[in-house]
């Protein structure tokens, strides 16, 4: 590992320079990797591993909604596209990539199929950390590890094809063979991670659930809606409200932040913008900090995981979720957004 300074604190990371793909391939050269589930993470990770030369099986129910996508991606039924049970039985390394609720449901069966010396891989700490709710307690004779890409599986695949990568955290929960850490690093490189940083299962799930409900998704959507509605209430047009709330952020400012940080973005905006943002930024921070503290406590206490597992079992869960997302898509704000996107100069090229 390489010691890197992150804002004044030294942390160990694993880079592709010190742990190249060639070495990763040697670490798990003879291993059969079975990815159970071909959802968003399953698809991206499976394709990247296959393209990097690893022996990969996909376990997916023929009735599952992602089965046809697997066929379209070149997985062959009976060869490397198998039932979930058969993929698990053939594996040396089982990547458990079903949804969190799907993992809870399938775990009693998977536990029977695991063999001594297998490696059980998670991309999220949910099932293990909230074991009192999921019942997932691995046998003592298997390695249990985590590789968690810090992005959507769609981005994992896109960045791989662009020859960049998504950074991932990794952790070892149980080292039965004495080789768990080498294997998890090799898998992290194999799925195309930009670099790997160590964590624990607990820290991963606590930060991940907080981030998704907070800045990455929930808070972002809520703040955008609040600003858009305020502008509309004061007579601004839908196109103006959307451009000032979303389009400028996603098409300009976020890219500047990604390039060199927040101060770089500020320095590429007007003096008036900088003065105002520096004045109002702390007020937003102080206002929402208690909300984030409440959110974090809800995650750590297991309340958020309980809600997820309970909600996913409701008979009308899928229909209800689709209805909520439809209401979002059908709102004035996001219908205005669809029009704005269609008017981008490069829209016809996409």
Secondary structure, DSSP 8 states (H G I E B T S, - for coil): -EEEEETTEEEEEEETTTS-HHHHHHHTTT-EEEEE--SHHHHHHHHHHHHTT-EEEEE--TTSTTHHHHHHTT--BTTTEE-HHHHHHH-SEEEE-S-HHHHHHHHHHHHHH--TT-EEEESSSHHHHTHHHH-----TTSEEEEEEESS-HHHHHHHHHTT--EEEEEEEEE-SSS-HHHHHHHHHHHTTEEEEEE--HHHHHHHHHHHHHTTTTHHHHHHHHHHHHHHHHTT--HHHHHIIIIIHIIIIIHHHHHHH-HHHHHHTS-HHHHHHHHHHHHHHHHHHHHHHHHHHHHHHTTHHHHHHHHHHTSTTHHHHHHHHHHHHHTSHHHHHHHHHHHTSTTGGG-
